Amino acid sequence: SVSSETTNQQNLETTQEQESEVQVEQEQEAEQEQEKIGTFTRDEEEAKPWSIDELKNYSSSSPFYPFKTFKMPKEVPIGFPDTLLLSENYYRSHYALDKARRLKNTTILMDWLPNGVPQIVDTPMNELTNEEEAHLTRAFELFDIDNTNQMSVDEVLRVMKAVGSNLSLEAMKDLVSEIDEDASGFVEYEEFKTLMMKSLTGSKKTHNDRYYVLLTLEEASTLRYLVHAGLETSATFALYILPAEGIASTLDPYCVTPSYANHPPDANTLKASIELIRFFNGDLHFDTSQLMM
């Protein structure tokens, strides 16, 4: 029995030592986390309220600003499209001149039509804007790894499919064969450009005065409440939940104003906006079709 008591006492002391070690580790981790938090500036983090009337038009006084001007201190902006905006409550535009700050989670994207009705412009596919030309060049360079200004036929077919060619696989193969007259199995950039112009048949629709805005969760919750409460407003918008990393994105909004149903978004533009936000959020997993958007 003495031996049993001794063993119990030793077990108790061992348990107490382990608990003490765990407590010390937890305190150290808490201190380290506090030190990390301390390196970030926390000033001006309270939300700035704005009226729903701000959604009637987009101007320099709007509570949103272009994503392409967003930058962290000592960093340079990324060339995001003009249609992508973010809220001042997510990250103040003047923070770029400040100390490092922690970014909020990207949660909600708003498809916003400031003027209520988007101006839809049909442009023949034999014309490319400067932005589209740059996008096509980047797509080509992505596969031209050895910088030979050539792409294999198989890679060309993958790119054509990824960017949404309207042609069947057989029709795409016929087009490639037509361009690759010497049957070398490779296509140069100008040939690739001609190919893409032919494969994207018809016309493209451009929705002017339409923006995709990264909101804070608090802003989105307030807008959702106002819509469900039946507040009369001329604002036209829809709210989309941004996917977590590794989760497929959905094009189904969870909140819409009554006027939104008459002006659905271009699916490819909406998808591209969501993928850009994922990239901004630090997501690492993108398939070929997502990279080509």
Phi, psi and omega in degrees: 000324177298318179297321180295318179296321179296318179296317179298320180295320179294318178298320179297316180295321178296316179298317179296321179295318180296317179297321179295319179296318178298318180296319178298316179298317180296319178295321179294318178297320179295320178295318179296318179295321179295323177296319178298314180298323182295340180281348180260138175289137182243007181292153174058034181269353178288145183290141175263116182292149174218152184279149177296340177295342177296341182276001180283334178204162181246123181215181180294343179265003180294157179283010180237155177217161186297135178300330184291347176263354180294135175203149173274159177306134177068013178245170179250150180294159175257143184285064177289156179294157182297336184280354183259123182235165171221156184282145174298334179283341175283314180201114181300139183297333181274359178299337182300338179265002187258188175283173181299144178227153177278134179275144175287163174292144174274118188236314189232134174245131179255126171271114193236130176244092186304322183265011176084314182235120180286147174274114183262120183248125175271123179240125178304144183286002175271008177237139177235137172284167178300322180294319179292322178298317179296321179297319179294321179296317180296320179298318180294315182295331180299326181262343178274068188297321184269012176056043179263001183061031178223153177224139180291156181301318180300319180292322178299316179299320179296316181294317180301318180292321183293323183273005172090038177300141181277356186271156174286166180299318180296319179295322178296319179297321178296320179296316180298318180297324179294321180285318182275070187297326182274005179054038180283341182087005180228151180233131177275170189301311182298325176293319178299317179298314178300319179300312183295321179297322180285327184283329179271077187289164176081217182228159179253145181257125178253124179265098177285159179058040176227130185229156177241118192243129174277118181254164169278161180296325180295317178296315181297320180297320180293316179297319179298317179298316182296320179294314182289337178279355177080024179297128180285124180208149177271359180294142179237115181199166174219151180248132180240137175278126179283139184286148172285162182301132179088355180254134180295140180284153178242145180258021179259116179288152178258354178206129180221150171278157183305324184283346185292326184301334180279353184223066181297153182281162169287121187302318182294321179293319178297314179301314182298320179297318179295318180293325178295320177294322176299317178298315178300326183282356178091012177295146186247344188258107178227134176271177185301316182297324179289322179291332183275357184292000000 
